[in-house]
């Protein structure tokens, strides 16, 4: 069953869903691009790995014993009171660390693949979260891409988090309103220009232009079929509860109105179909 949304589905932005969607999208995008690449190119998955402090911590054990001879205020003699056992020993607090892995896509030229031609990133929640290594590493790569002769594409399908792409703020926030999602292309041949696709909830995902080396042309890669396959592969139709609001940040008024009308129409269509069976 397809997503009820014409383009990106905001319900997939939930942290527990977006990680799997992210990796599947990158893999399916690789497949879509690989079908179009000339024989001297190939598309390869890359990954960033880092260790970061976990949000969890393990507290030391606290010994508790019952003092049968103590008396509660107003209570009877012999009532039981839990007493914390004092100790001169200081127990350590265990801090846990987690390994994080994040995939991206690279288009390389030649059998040895030494020449990196185009790098494609689908931004993750960690790329847009303040203060973490995921964002630091992403911004470092972004800076390297700006100084290089590599084509660089950023796909942001997350409404929340800090702005992290090369797109200027005034392009994303115009008099017509802020866009829900966006894509940025910095082509190596046009180092002082960028193409920005502004995407709203009611838009289908665009056809992505993927530059190759000069003289080898530009690939036209439709992103909506990539998303549709990811939605089916993840079985999100049975995993998403569309009866509740989508995850934060809150929808802007015009987005909320669109989502309300869209889902109401889907519910009505489903009820009509069930009644006719």
C-alpha positions, 0 to 999 in steps of 0.5 A: 500500500502506498503512502497517503502523501504525494511526496515525502511522508512526514510520519517517517520523520519519527526517530525510530523510523527515519534511521531505517528509511535513511539507509534504505533510501540511499541503497535504492537511490544507488540502484536507480543511479546505477541503472543509468551510469555509463560503463566507466562509472559506478555508484558506491555506498560509503559510511561514517562511523563514530562513537558517542556518549549514550543518553543512558547511564547505569547507576550503581547499586544502592543497598537497602535493608529493613530495620525491624526495630525502628518506629514510624512517626505515629506508628506502632513499635516494631513497624518496618522502615527501609533504611539506606545503608551508608558506606565509605566506599564511592561507587563509579557511575558507568557511562555508556558509549554507542557506535553510530554509522551513517551511509551516503552515496558516491559516484566514482569514475574508472575501474580503480574508483580513485576519481570521486565525481559526485557525492550525495548525502541524505541528511540524518537526524544526527546531522541536524542535532546540535553539539554531536559528532554526527553534525560535526563530521557532516559539516567537515565533509561539507566544507571539504566538498565546497573546496573540491572539484566534486559535485555535491548533492544534499537531500534534506527530508527532515523538517526539524533540527538545525539548518545544515545544507548549503542552501541560503536561509533566504532561499528556504524562507521566502515571502511565500513561506518556508519550504518543508524539505529541500535539495541542494546541488553544487556542481563542480563546473559552477562553483559559485552557483547552487541549484535549490529545489524547494519541496512542500508536503503537497509536492512530489519529490523532484527529478534529481539532476546528477552531474558526471564529469564534463562531457559525460552529461547529467543523469535525470533520476526520479526520486519519487519512485525511490521513495515509493519503493522505500515505503513498501520495503519498510512496510510503513503502511502497517507501522505508522499510526496516521490517526495521531499528529506527525512528529515534531516540529509542529506543522505550520498552519498551511501544512496542518490544513493540508494533512488534515484534508489529505488524511480525511480524504484517505479515511473516507475513501477507505470506508467507501471501499470497505462498504462496497465489498 
